[in-house]
Amino acid sequence: MTTTNDGTCPHLTTAEGAPIGRQHAMTAGPKGPLLMQDVQLLEQMQHFNRERIPERVVHAKGSGAYGTFTVTHDITKYTKASIFSEVGKQTELFLRFSTVAGERGAADAERDVRGFAVKFYTDEGNWDMVGNNTPVFFVRDPYKFANFIHTQKRDPKTNVREMDMQWDFWSQCPESLHQVTILFSDRGLPASYRHVNGYGSHTYSLINAAGERVWCKFHFKTNQGIENWMDEKAAGVIAGDRESHQRDLFTAIHEGRFPSWTLKIQVMTQAEAEAWSARTGWNPFDLTKVWPHADFPLIEVGQMELNRNPENYHAEVEQAAFKPSALVPGISSSPDKMLQARLMSYADTHLHRVGVNHHQIPVNKPQCPVMHYMRDGQAATAETYGGAPNYWPNTRAGAPMPDEKFVDPAWDLGQAVVDRYDSTQDHDDFTQAGNLYRMFDDAHRDRLATRIAGVLGQARQEVQMLQLCHFFRADEDYGRRVAAKLGVDLDAAMGGAAAANAVR
């Protein structure tokens, strides 16, 4: 407990700092009713009623820690980003891990994608790398995103999570098969947050000092090694500790066993993007696809270490706000449709959840000068602008102004035609999922089929048949195994697959 200079405990006070003499409710007599003039009690109750902010719609359950990033390899030929300006440069950061689908009360060890969001406090502003522990995602069209998340939550009628909802959606969206295969593979149940990789997943762009742009993917490779649990192990852990990942991360850092990751990037020029797309038929900006390492090797950049636990979970983890739109000079967006939508969506959800001045909360606050003309709103401190003008352009001395050297180079989109393009047409949604399946050994393939059948079997038969179609198209053995686990007659399954293809 904090003590005063003379060694005594400090006075208990109201939120305004007024000392409190006795912490008992004020009543009319020892048995009488409360008095409205007991402002100390009212203040306590009013604050208590507002202690919880709305939980995140996605990634509600999470854990976080502070750390540092150190550059170990020179990539200045690709980017002018200050964070990468010289070998040996260190940048402070905050990283939040999470489960994606579950609510705040969900168990850490559930089979789910893990969120991996890093806030780098660079000397040219905050850079948020908001990703997952998988390099791909379930959908490529942002119009499907909210609908997909609804399938991971509660049925509006029964208020329970229904397997039929998610498999009904996935069966209608074959682009989800790559991520579904990862989720139900042995990679789908991490042993801890320390033992997962992190991926930016999206394609971003890097811009160098000459204004040259390349496309980029970010990979954070765990130095602890990948560790996953089988379903039985995870079930036993959940029975005894629903906060297993939180406890593991906090304890490791508290004991000085600092987890670390190696940041690597893949780089693709525009010419390479066009040639690769022509050769493979894959769009380099498609969030359901990976860039094969054989075609685009990993380039090492630096080391990230987590070495300090938060002091207060709510203030520093629950109120942490990450958004892909937090970019810095030298790191920019791309034509990735899902990324384009997230540039708005994530910032907007923080405005609703934490408030218009969420960037003034210490965990979100940049560690470099902040100068702009946005003013006021709830919880405004005005500490960065005081009585300075709130409009631009102006002729006031010392007023902040734009600088052309920070302008991103233009994108040449050619004769682009604006339309609502069908995101399901002319896409190969099966080859990469099939390639992944064929990488597994026989026992792994059997476990994958068993897990899928365990939840797909809870969906309606027509949904099962539609989904089997996707497994067969990725790999015939994939489809046969799942069908066998479901107890579906193979001839009927193949006929259902053909019928489904005809409908599609």
Secondary structure as UniProt FT lines:
FT   TURN            5..6
FT   TURN            15..16
FT   TURN            30..31
FT   TURN            36..37
FT   HELIX           39..48
FT   TURN            49..50
FT   STRAND          62..71
FT   TURN            76..78
FT   HELIX           82..84
FT   TURN            87..88
FT   STRAND          90..99
FT   TURN            104..105
FT   TURN            108..109
FT   STRAND          114..122
FT   TURN            123..124
FT   STRAND          125..132
FT   HELIX           142..144
FT   HELIX           145..152
FT   TURN            156..158
FT   HELIX           163..172
FT   HELIX           174..176
FT   HELIX           177..183
FT   HELIX           186..188
FT   HELIX           193..195
FT   STRAND          198..199
FT   STRAND          204..207
FT   TURN            209..210
FT   STRAND          213..222
FT   TURN            223..224
FT   HELIX           231..240
FT   TURN            242..243
FT   HELIX           244..254
FT   TURN            255..256
FT   STRAND          260..268
FT   HELIX           270..280
FT   TURN            284..285
FT   TURN            287..288
FT   TURN            293..295
FT   STRAND          299..308
FT   HELIX           314..318
FT   TURN            324..325
FT   TURN            329..330
FT   STRAND          331..332
FT   HELIX           337..353
FT   TURN            356..357
FT   HELIX           358..360
FT   HELIX           362..364
FT   TURN            378..379
FT   TURN            383..387
FT   TURN            397..398
FT   HELIX           404..406
FT   TURN            423..426
FT   HELIX           431..439
FT   HELIX           442..456
FT   TURN            457..458
FT   HELIX           461..474
FT   HELIX           476..486
FT   HELIX           490..503
//
